[in-house]
Amino acid sequence: MVLLQAFGGVLSLLLVVGVGYVLAGRGWFPPAVRGLLPRLVTNVALPPFLMCTILRSFGREDLWHMLQGTLLPLLAMVLMYALAYAVGRAAGVERRHFGLFCACVSNPNTIFIGIPVNMALFGEEAVPYVLLYYFASTSFFWTVGNYAISRDERAPGAAAPLPEADGHPGARRRKALVSAPVFGFIAGISLALLHVELPGFLLEAARLVGSLTTPLALIYIGVTLHEMDLRHLRVTRDMALALTGRMAVSPLLVWVLLPLFGLPPLMGKVFVMQASLPVLMQVAILSGYYNTDPEFGSLMVSLSTLACAVTIPVYMLLLSL
């Protein structure tokens, strides 16, 4: 039963990806609409989603206390990013998805898959620890990860960058550091720290717009997969390296670091499980937003999500020993 509950969260995401794939096959997404989806998610849906998630999950006291709890996941993500960078350089990972490669290795899907999986495995008492990991992951991804993806080169013949990402590469990178999701994240933290309560109608409007994030991101992944013609799909060396880092090396690193922090047993188990989860789906959105290599991002999200059908039972068994 626990396994079925855990797989349910994964299966629901894949079904929505399938909706995007089928609709793309029926011609619902001409080029103009395909270009709109990542812009809509990045600039409209994600900022209120991040703000509402922080306001809903953390109070002022929680934010101060959780700084210590986020040290381990932050350290793990920094080390995984550094490892991905070193391996990527040594292996000659393509420059058009080098930053994307590093972001895939270092950032797990902490909320959309993390919450249902950890609740199914450990119960509701695991949720605060899931949110700690989410806070660390979000902080890291929308600064370091976002900046890294913005630095990737466009492939020869790729479409021109989206208007918000146009211009000199240096300007594009500066904009990545002050992107709309970063503002949403900072707004949520600031409101929580200052004890500012927004009017109910504003919070509800933000919640409604933010709820578009997951379905639109998944539909975009399905659309991208359809454009790739999966009949000729092959897992490249770069994908295999990223999958190995995300699904195997990352949880092993967290497990090795646990004794250094003396965390409660349940927190340690949740952190290991969080570190083993699939690639954060926003990597596919950002790669489309910056017009670098959205196919690589979409495949990494999809392949890692499929792979967790195997890895979740393995880590469940190891954590129960």
Beta strands, then each sheet from edge to edge (+ up, - down):
end
